[in-house]
């Protein structure tokens, strides 16, 4: 079998916008909000202006004392300026470590400690809020506030006019960016990317974008701290495609923005697509001009793809589903059309890219990997990260020669298609795939906005459901929809906003299971859940 070659393309985040501006400097970037660090920039800028903000901010960071190879933790209120700060740190050879705005203060403190006294780029809201109780003087080398002020921080605005610095490009295999894992299994791991690994991922994604023949406006609602944001930003800028970045994911707001800008490309997290189904009844038809839908963070339900494809007025719209991981980038993909989305097996992740990615299935119990006995999914790609920062031993445990064992389990069909059944930590005895159940039931019950199957206190599968408008669940319809899975307990109902989530809107299943263990007791699941299904819980979850 072929060996995936090392990438010969490197992606340097600090200069990609400057290079893109040489050819596509007038390409528009539109925002749905004012950037906290650059309120004067407004909501419309160009690639050239974005590159200018990156260069000016890099000068200020150097003046603040940041130097090449040093760690710069970026943790502030969600705003597109996070991307400017990350690229600016990279421009002077520092290593931006992206910490989600949604992380709690305790978790941020643990990650700052792991980063060994980094520079912290933050804002007044964080310093007086979630970070207020942290000993930042001992945890950081310096604190720079990019919006507002604080007695223990340097204001980025006070460094305006700092002397110009030339870009610093580190060796391609040195650390260039840190992002963190979703944190679904505890404190997030810091994933270390290099210019080479980012280049390999960018090459894969550029190949996909090259198939878009017409110059389409691309709208994205993606976490600013995820590596996908920086790869998407780089590829779109280098291709000269107009961009719209959405900070607010509320369906009504998103509908307004889509009607205003009529993008041809739309990308967001799978769970956001699920929530956005609410906008499909909008008489303005906000999805009508979208030809390309992209979801790259997790498996997406077939019924959701079907609804969005049929909401488009474009000829032959396409929904691209990509299977990937923070540590490796995109690994396998498959496209769906109107004719096959609803009939699709939601567990199908598609095929690897020849010459760029490959996978294998490894037995977990001596039996040949199959749907009934899924195996470990091992992947090989040139985009694999360097390590988990400060946790090399933990990273090495998942390395098997050239292969990476990411913790997912699945099987291969006779056609060579990869099917993902579950995360290994989410496997429930007696259930072939919790994800498969969720796909099937969501397809049958349009009144559900989310369904998550997790183990209850007695380890039996408990379905947690969210309904449109928090309406009571019709138990007769529910029983008919789940008739094929008699092992399921009665449903527990939660409001969508109560479900614990990661930065990319994934449900934190282990945390949800833990919360259920605190509110339910073995043997009482059925009675408790029937009551909960009739009336929304008032308890705060997540």
N, C-alpha and C positions, 0 to 999 in steps of 0.2 A: 504494500500500500504506500502511496506517495507520502512524503513528509512535507508538512506545511512550511514553505520557505519564510525566512525572516523578511520583514518589510524593508524595502529600500526607499520608501517614502517616509518623511518625517513631518510631523505637524508641530510647529512652534506657535503656541497660542498668542504670544506677545507681539508677533509681527504679521499674522495671517490677514488681519484687517487692513493693515498698511499695504500689503502686497495686493490684496483684492481691490483696493482703492485705485491702484494704478490703471486698472481697466474698467472697473465698475464703481467708481467713486460716487456717482450720482444715484446709485440704487437706493431706494427709500427703505427706511426701517421705521415702522409705526408702532407705537405703544398705546396701551389703554390706561396709562397712568403716568404721573410725573415721577422721574427718578429722584430718590431721596438725596443722593449725593450731588446731583446736577439738575436742580429744579429749573434753572434757567434754560436748559436744553429743550424743554418742551416735550411734546409727544411725537414729534416728527423730526427725524434726523436722517442723514445719509450714511453710507458706509464710510465715506471720507471723514465725516464728522465723528462717527464712532471711533475710528482710528485715532483721530485727534484727541478725544477724551482719554483713550488708553495711554497715549504717549504722555500727555500732560499729567495724568495720575501717576504714571511710572516715575516721572521726575519728582513728584511730591513724595512718593514712598522712599525714593533714594535719599531725599533730603531729611526724611524722618529717621533714617538710619538703617533701612532694610538693605541687605546685601545678597549677592548671588548664593544660591543653594540654601538660604535660610527659609524657614517655614513661615508662611503667612496664613493664619487662620481667618477665613472670611465667614463671619456669622452676624447677620443683620436682618432687619425686617425685610420680608420678601419684596423685591423690586428688581427691575432689569439692570440696575446699576451694579448688581452683584457680578454680572458678566464683565463689566468694565473693570472692576476691581481685580478680578481673577486674571484677566489678560494683562493688566498693568503690572501686577506682581510678576507674572511670567516674563514680561518684557525686560525686566532688569535681572533675570536669571533666578529669581526667588521661586519657591515652590508653593503655589496656592493650595491650601487645604480647605475644601468646601464643606462647611458645616450647615446643615439645613436650618432655616429659620424656625422650623417646627420642633426642633430638639429642645428638651427641657434643660434647665440650668445644670442639674446634676450630671446629665450625660455630657453636656458641653465641657464641664469641668474635667471629667475623666479623659475626654479626647484632647483637651489642652495639655493635660499632664502627660499624655502619651506623646504629644508633639514636642515635648521638651522645650518649654518656654518660647513659643512662637510669637511673632508680632500678631496682634489681634486687630482686625478691621471690623468695626461694629458701629452701633449708633446709640444715641441717648436712650431710645426706647428699650433696647436690650440691657444697657448698663443699669438703668433704674428699674428694670423689670426682672426677667428671668435670671440675669447674671448678677443681680445685686448682692447676693449672698456669697459669691465666689471670691477667694483670695487672689484676685487677678495680678496683684503685684508679684506674687510668688509663682504664678502659673504662666506668666507672659514676660517677654522681654520689653514690650511696650504696647500700649493700647492707643489706637488711632480711631477717632470717631469721625465717620463720614457724613453724619447728619446730627445736628444738635451738639451739645457740649457736655463735658463731665470733668470734675476737678482732677481726676487721675488719668486723663486722656489728652492726647494732642489732637487738635482739630485739623482735619485734612484741608479745610478751606484756608487755614492760616499759612499753609505751605504753597499757596498759589504763587506762580512766577519763579519756582525753583529752576536752577540751571538745567538745561537739556542734557539728557543722558542718551548715549547710543544703546541700542538693544544688546542684550547679552544672551547668546545662544549656547546653552549647555550641550555637552556631548549627547548624542541621540539615545543612549541607554542609561542616562542619569535620570533621577526622579524629576518630573516636570509638572505633575498635577496630582493632587490627592482628592478623591471623592470617597464617600463612605457607603457601605452596604445599607440595605433598607432597614436593618435593625429589627427584622421580624423575629429574630431569635435572641435578642438581648442588646447589649451595648454594640453599636455599629462598629464594623471593622474599617480601618482606613486603607483604602485601595490605592496603591502607588502606580501611577501611569508614567510612561516615558514618552519622549517625542516619537520614538519608533513605534511603540504600541498604539499611540494615538493615530499615527500615520497609517497604520494597517487598518484600523477601524474606519478612519476617514476615507481610505481608498475603497473599502467595501461600500460605504454609504454614497460616495461619489458615483460609483458604478450604478447604483440604483437611481440616483437623481438624473444621471445622463440619459435615462430612458424617457424622461419627460421632455418631449420635443419642443413644446411651446413654452414661452416664458410665462410661468404662472406665479401668482402671488401665493406665498406659503404662510399660513397662520399656525402658530404653535402655542400650546398651553402646556409647558413642560417645566419641571423643577429646574431652577437656575443653578442648583448645586450638583446636578447630575452630569456625568460626562457626555450624555446624549446632547445636552444643550450646546456644548462647545463644539462638538462634531457637526451638529446641524447648522450652527451659526457659521462655522468655517466653510462648509460645503455650499451653503446658500449664498454667502458673500462671494466666494470664488466663482460661482455660476451666474452671478448678477441677477438673482431672483428677488423681487420685492418681498419684504418680510413684515409680518404683523405678529407681535408678541403679546400674549394675553396673561395678565397677572391675576385677574379675577376670573375664577372658573364658574361663577354662578350662571346657570343656563340662560336666564333672561338677559344678563349682561352679554354673554357670549353671542347670543342671537343678534343683539343690537350691533355688535362689532362685525359679525359675519355679513349682515345685511348691508352695512356701510361699506365694507371692503371687498366683498364677494370673492374670497380666495378660491383658487383652483386646487390647493393642497391643504389638508387639515391634519394636524397631528396632536395627539394628547395621550394621556395615560388611559389604559383600558377602563378603569373605574370611572374616569371622567366621561368617556364616551357613554357609559351606562347611565350616568346622571343626566347627560345632555339629551337623552331620548326625550326628555320633557319639552325640548324646543322643536321637536319634529312636527308638532301640531300648529306651530306658529304660521298664520296665513301669509306672512312675508316670505316664507320658504328660505330660511337662512342657509340651508345646505345646498340649494339648487345648483350653484355653480361649481361645487366641489367635484373634481374628477378623481383625485387621489387621496385616499384616507390611509393614515399610517399609525400603527400602534406598536411600540417597540419595548415595552417594559414588562409585559406579562401576557398570559393568554387572555384572549377576549372572547366573549360569548358569541356564538354564531348568530343568535337572534338579534344581537346589537348590530353586527355587521350588516345583516339583511336589512334592517330598518334604515340605516344610514345610506346604503347603496340605493335603496328605492326612494330616498328623499332627494336624490340628485337628479337634475334634468340633463346632465351631461351624457353624451353617448358613451356607453361601455365604461362606467366608472369602475375603479379598482380599489380593493381594500387590501393593503399589505400588512400581514401579520409577521412579526419578526421575533424569533426566540433568541434571547441573549442573556448575559449576566454582567454585573458590574465588573467582575474580574476579567472578562474575556471580550466584551462587546458583542456584536451581532454574530450569531452562530448558524442559524437556519431560518428559512423564510418560505412563505407561501402566499400567493395572491388569491383573492376571492372575487367573484363577480356576482351580479344579481342572480344568475341562474343556479349558483351552487352554494351561496353563503349559508342559507338556512338549512340545507341538507348536509352541510359540512360536519365532520366530527371535530368538535371543539378541542379535542386533545391533539389533533394533528398540527405539528409545528413546521412541517415542510421538509425541505432538503438543504443540506450544506452547500456552500459555494465552492465549486471545483477550484483547486489551487489556493484557496483562502481559508476554508474551514472544513473540518470533518468531525465525525463522532463515532463512538462505539458503545455497545451495551455490554455491561459486565454483570454476571450473576451475583445476586446477594445471598443466595441460599443453596447454591449448587445446581439449581434448576435452570434450564434455558430461559432467558428473558422472554416474557410474553405478557399479554394483558393480565393474566391471572397471577403471574410471578414476575412483576416488573424488575428490571435490572438498573444498576447505576448508569446514568448517562455521563460518559466521559467525552470531553471535547478537546480538540486541538486547533489552535488558531494563532496567527502571528500577532493578534491583538491582545494576547494575555498580559495582564499586569505584572509588575516586577515582584511585588510582595504585599503583605499587610504591614503597614508601618508599625514597628514595635512588637510585632507578633509573627516573626519569621517562622517559628516552629509550627504555629497554627496554620500558616500558609502551606508549609512543606507537607503537612499531613494530607493535603488535597492534591498534591502533585504526584503523578504516577508516570515517570519518564516524561514523554512529550505530552502526556494527557493531563487534563484538569478535571477533577471530580467535584462538581459543583453542588451536590446534595439533592439533585432532582432524580426521580426514578421514572422509567418508562419502558417502551419497547419499540421495535422496528416492524413495520408491516412488510408484507411480501414484495411491495413495490419500493422498499427502501426508505419509506417516509417515517420520520421520527414522531412518535406519540409520547407526549408528556402526561403522566398521570397525576403526580403529586410531588411536593417536596417530601423528602424522606421523613423529616420531622413531623409532617402533617398526616402521615399514613395512619389510618384507623383500621384496626383488625376487623376483617369481615366486609370491608368496603373497598372495592377495586380502585375507585377514584372519587374523591370528594368533588373535584373539579368537574368531572363528568356528570355527577348528580346536579350540580349547580347549573351547568349548561342546559340540561334537559328540562329542569323545572322552570328556569327563567324563560325558556322558549314557550312553555305552556301557559305561564301566568304573567300576563302583561302588567298586572297590578303591582308586581314586585319591582322595586328599584335596586335591590341587592339581596343576595342569598349567600351565606357562608356556612359551611358544614364543619364543625369543630368537635373535638371530644369533650363530653361533659364530665362531671365529677366522677361518674362511674365508668368513664372511658367509652361510653356508648355515643354514637354520632348525634349531635344536637344541631339542627338547622336554625340559624339566626337569620331572621327575615326583616326587610324594610319594605314598606308599602308606599305607594304614591299618595301624597297628602296625608300620610300617617293614618290612613283609613283602616278600620278593622279588617282582619284577614277572614275571607270566606273559607271556613273550615271544610265545607263540602268540596269546593274546588281544590283546596289544598290536598285533601285525602286522595282525590282522584289523580292529581299530578304526581304524587309520591307513591302510588300503589306498587310500583316495581321495586321499591326499597323499604320493605317492612321493618328493617332494622332501625330506621330513623326514629328518633324520639319526636315528641310533639314540638312544634316550632316555638322558639323564643323570639318575640318581636322587639326590635330596637328602632329608634330613629336613625336615619342615615348619618346625621351629624354626630351621633354618639359612638360610632364604630371607631376603634383606634386605628390610625393609619400611619403609613410611612410618608416620606417626602414625595414619593411618586404615586401617592394615593392607594397603594396596596393596603389591604386589610392586614393588620398584625394579628395573625391567627392565634399564635401562642398567647399573646396578651389577652385576646378575646376569650380564649379558653380559660385563662387564669381568672378573668373577671367573672365568668360563669361559675367557676368553682367557688367563688366567694359568695355568690347569690343563690346558687342552687346546691342542694345536697343529694347524694345518691338515694334513689328510690322516690324522690319528690319531683323529679324532672317533669313527668307528664302533667301533674296537677298544676305546678307552677307555670309551665309554658302555656297551658290552655288559658289560664287567667291572663297571662301576659299578652297572648294573641288577641284577646278581646279589648284590652285597654293598653295604650302606650305606657311604657315604663317612665317614671319620672326620674329615675336614677341616672346620674351622669356616668357615661361609659366612655372612656378615652379622652 
